[in-house]
Amino acid sequence: MGIMEGMTALGVVFMVVVLPVWLFFHYLAKMKTNRGLTAEDEKMLVELWETARKMEQRIESLETILTEKVPDWRESYEKK
């Protein structure tokens, strides 16, 4: 067996066995490091949560006012 045949065999073994395993573990490690939220994502999530809470309070206030002004507004709204 010549040097070229031996190098070819090693190249094939590397590409068939070593390279796929190496790539698998490389991307597995990348996926684990990118799993959590960044500080910017957490800040945006908190801001969205606060905005949603404020909107909910405003909607409840508007519904209360509307119920005082037009008591049967819910029935007419639900018919549509």
MOSULGI-V885072 format. One record per residue. N is the residue number from 1. RES is the residue in one letter. SS is DSSP state (a for helix, b for strand, c for the rest). PSI is psi in whole degrees, -180 to 180 (NA if undefined). Layout:
# MOSULGI-V885072
{{N;RES;SS;PSI} {N;RES;SS;PSI}}
This chain:
# MOSULGI-V885072
{{1;M;c;128} {2;G;c;173} {3;I;a;-42} {4;M;a;-41} {5;E;a;-39} {6;G;a;-42} {7;M;a;-38} {8;T;a;-43} {9;A;a;-43} {10;L;a;-39} {11;G;a;-43} {12;V;a;-44} {13;V;a;-43} {14;F;a;-47} {15;M;a;-29} {16;V;a;-35} {17;V;a;-56} {18;V;a;-49} {19;L;a;-48} {20;P;a;-40} {21;V;a;-43} {22;W;a;-48} {23;L;a;-41} {24;F;a;-50} {25;F;a;-32} {26;H;a;-51} {27;Y;a;-27} {28;L;a;-43} {29;A;a;-41} {30;K;a;-41} {31;M;a;-38} {32;K;a;-36} {33;T;a;-27} {34;N;c;12} {35;R;c;-39} {36;G;c;174} {37;L;c;146} {38;T;c;168} {39;A;a;-37} {40;E;a;-40} {41;D;a;-42} {42;E;a;-41} {43;K;a;-44} {44;M;a;-39} {45;L;a;-41} {46;V;a;-42} {47;E;a;-42} {48;L;a;-39} {49;W;a;-45} {50;E;a;-42} {51;T;a;-44} {52;A;a;-40} {53;R;a;-44} {54;K;a;-42} {55;M;a;-40} {56;E;a;-43} {57;Q;a;-40} {58;R;a;-41} {59;I;a;-42} {60;E;a;-41} {61;S;a;-44} {62;L;a;-40} {63;E;a;-39} {64;T;a;-46} {65;I;a;-44} {66;L;a;-37} {67;T;a;-37} {68;E;a;-39} {69;K;a;-44} {70;V;c;90} {71;P;c;-30} {72;D;c;26} {73;W;a;-33} {74;R;a;-41} {75;E;a;-44} {76;S;a;-32} {77;Y;a;-40} {78;E;a;-23} {79;K;a;-27} {80;K;c;NA}}
